[in-house]
Amino acid sequence: MSGSTSPSGSQTTTTTTTTITTVTSTEPSQERFPEPSWTRTLKQFGFFITGAGFLAASVAVSRRSVIRRQLESVPKFYSSNRSPVKFDSVDRSQMAAQALGLATLNVMSFGVMLLGGLSWGFDISSVEELQARSRKVMRGRSVHVSPEDEAEMEAMVADLMGRLGMRKPAGQEDASQEKDAQKKD
């Protein structure tokens, strides 16, 4: 909105309306890559570098904590070294909780670095790409087992079970007898 004053002293108001349209694409995200390949690679590698940075920071924090605990265990100059330091259950619980927190921090930062490295190595830039590739792999393979291979496997398992002194389940004996009868016909 903008206002102006006319020569007669009255105020005139002008209104401007802007229409914004959003265009959505129905194409799958794995078929169109709007970013160049070097930008894509830098994005993936950046995730790996971020994970490496988190790992370095968490190792530094853990190292500092361990050094602080070691320095706390050294007795003061003016204290007697004849009586050992006694830990109560509160100190032990606190130390265990701190160790668990530091270990969790280290593992999570390693996980971020691993995920970044895998996404860079397998050229995956988003969750949609990972889902599309997983679906493609899962739907693309169909397992066909020939009846000869199946019969050979059953014979091997039956032989192994016989050597181990195990009995075949009742349902399998009936099924193998039916298959033998079908083969003879």
Secondary structure, DSSP 4 states (H G I P E B T S, - for coil): -EEEE-TTS-EEEE------------S-TTT---S-HHHHHHHHHHHHHHHHHHHHHHHHHHHHHHHHHHHHHSPPTTS-SSSPPPP-HHHHHHHHHHHHHHHHHHHHHHHHHHHHHHHHHTT--SHHHHHHHHHHHHHH------HHHHHHHHHHHHHHHHHTTPPPPHHHHHHHHHHHHHHH-
